Amino acid sequence: MIRSLEVGTVKQYKRIITKEDVKKFAEVSDDYNPAHFDEAYTKTTIFKKPIVHGMLVGSLFSKVFGTEYPGEGTIYVSQSLTFLKPVYPEETLRVQVTLTDKNVEKNRAYFLTEIFNENNELALKGEAMVMPKKVPHE
């Protein structure tokens, strides 16, 4: 599979994280920080309203890697994340990954990972390394 990956390939999709998604993430992560739920509290912060958990936003790359590109059987090895802008519930996000390099011998693919908000501002960026599913005779 790794031999068929082309450096420069871009994959993207759009996603809205709902308030219900934020609630479910809090239930799984046990993170009930008032920055995600408390309207009165967030009015006193730089965000002015509740924000989505950063790790929930960062998890959106998993859909691409595990189901689309490289696809099923891919193992997520590492991910760096830099949070640049807050993400708010009900906002349309564009999730984008760009293949920047690959190492055929070690079966590793390297990606620039980015999430843009509905104003097309970069809200999150990072780098990922994955191991695509091995194909016999590759």
C-alpha positions as CSV (number, residue, x, y, z in Angstrom):
1,M,0.0,0.0,0.0
2,I,2.8,2.5,0.9
3,R,4.3,2.4,-2.6
4,S,1.0,3.7,-4.0
5,L,0.9,6.7,-1.8
6,E,2.0,9.9,-3.6
7,V,3.7,12.8,-1.7
8,G,1.6,15.9,-2.1
9,T,-1.8,14.1,-2.0
10,V,-4.4,16.1,0.0
11,K,-7.5,14.6,1.5
12,Q,-10.2,16.6,3.3
13,Y,-13.7,16.5,4.6
14,K,-16.1,18.8,6.5
15,R,-17.4,18.2,9.9
16,I,-19.6,19.9,12.5
17,I,-18.9,19.1,16.1
18,T,-22.3,19.5,17.9
19,K,-22.9,20.3,21.5
20,E,-24.0,16.7,21.9
21,D,-20.6,15.6,20.6
22,V,-18.9,17.8,23.2
23,K,-21.1,16.2,25.9
24,K,-20.3,12.7,24.7
25,F,-16.6,13.5,24.7
26,A,-16.8,14.8,28.2
27,E,-18.5,11.5,29.3
28,V,-15.7,9.5,27.7
29,S,-12.8,11.7,28.8
30,D,-14.2,12.8,32.1
31,D,-13.2,16.3,31.2
32,Y,-16.0,18.6,32.4
33,N,-13.9,21.8,32.4
34,P,-16.3,24.8,32.5
35,A,-14.5,26.2,29.4
36,H,-16.6,23.6,27.5
37,F,-20.0,24.0,29.2
38,D,-20.5,27.0,31.4
39,E,-21.8,30.1,29.5
40,A,-21.4,32.4,32.4
41,Y,-17.8,31.3,33.1
42,T,-16.7,31.5,29.4
43,K,-18.0,35.1,29.2
44,T,-15.1,35.9,31.5
45,T,-12.5,34.2,29.3
46,I,-10.9,35.1,26.0
47,F,-13.2,32.7,24.3
48,K,-16.5,34.4,25.3
49,K,-18.5,31.2,24.8
50,P,-18.0,27.4,25.4
51,I,-15.3,25.8,23.2
52,V,-14.8,22.3,21.9
53,H,-12.3,20.1,23.7
54,G,-9.0,20.4,21.8
55,M,-8.4,16.6,21.8
56,L,-11.9,16.1,20.3
57,V,-10.9,18.4,17.4
58,G,-7.6,16.7,17.0
59,S,-9.2,13.3,16.8
60,L,-10.9,14.2,13.5
61,F,-7.9,13.1,11.5
62,S,-8.4,9.5,12.6
63,K,-11.4,9.2,10.1
64,V,-9.1,10.0,7.1
65,F,-6.3,7.8,8.2
66,G,-8.3,4.8,9.3
67,T,-10.9,4.7,6.6
68,E,-9.8,6.7,3.5
69,Y,-6.1,7.5,3.2
70,P,-4.1,5.4,3.6
71,G,-7.2,3.5,4.7
72,E,-8.4,0.5,6.6
73,G,-5.7,-1.3,8.5
74,T,-3.6,1.9,9.0
75,I,-2.0,2.2,12.4
76,Y,-1.7,5.8,13.9
77,V,1.8,6.0,15.3
78,S,2.1,9.7,16.4
79,Q,0.4,13.1,16.2
80,S,1.6,16.6,17.2
81,L,-1.1,19.3,17.7
82,T,-0.8,23.0,18.0
83,F,-4.0,24.8,18.8
84,L,-4.2,28.2,17.1
85,K,-7.8,29.3,17.3
86,P,-10.7,28.1,19.4
87,V,-13.3,25.8,17.9
88,Y,-16.9,26.3,18.9
89,P,-19.8,23.8,18.8
90,E,-21.9,23.9,15.7
91,E,-19.1,25.4,13.6
92,T,-18.3,23.9,10.2
93,L,-14.7,22.6,10.1
94,R,-12.5,21.5,7.2
95,V,-10.3,18.7,8.2
96,Q,-7.3,18.3,5.9
97,V,-4.3,16.0,5.7
98,T,-1.4,16.3,3.2
99,L,1.1,13.5,2.6
100,T,4.5,15.2,3.0
101,D,6.9,12.2,3.0
102,K,7.1,8.4,3.1
103,N,9.6,5.8,4.0
104,V,8.9,2.6,2.1
105,E,11.5,0.5,3.9
106,K,10.1,1.3,7.4
107,N,6.4,1.5,6.1
108,R,5.9,5.0,7.5
109,A,3.8,7.8,6.0
110,Y,4.2,11.4,7.2
111,F,1.4,14.0,7.0
112,L,0.8,17.7,7.6
113,T,-2.5,17.8,9.5
114,E,-4.7,20.9,9.6
115,I,-8.2,22.0,10.6
116,F,-9.7,25.2,9.4
117,N,-12.7,27.0,10.9
118,E,-15.7,28.3,8.9
119,N,-13.8,31.5,8.3
120,N,-11.1,29.5,6.6
121,E,-8.7,30.3,9.5
122,L,-6.2,27.7,10.6
123,A,-7.5,26.5,14.0
124,L,-5.2,23.5,14.5
125,K,-2.1,22.2,12.9
126,G,0.2,19.3,13.4
127,E,2.1,16.4,12.0
128,A,1.2,12.8,12.0
129,M,3.0,9.5,11.3
130,V,1.1,6.4,10.3
131,M,1.9,2.8,9.3
132,P,-0.3,1.9,6.3
133,K,-1.6,-1.7,6.1
134,K,1.1,-3.9,4.6
135,V,0.3,-5.5,1.3
136,P,1.9,-8.8,0.4
137,H,4.8,-8.5,-2.1
138,E,5.2,-4.7,-1.5
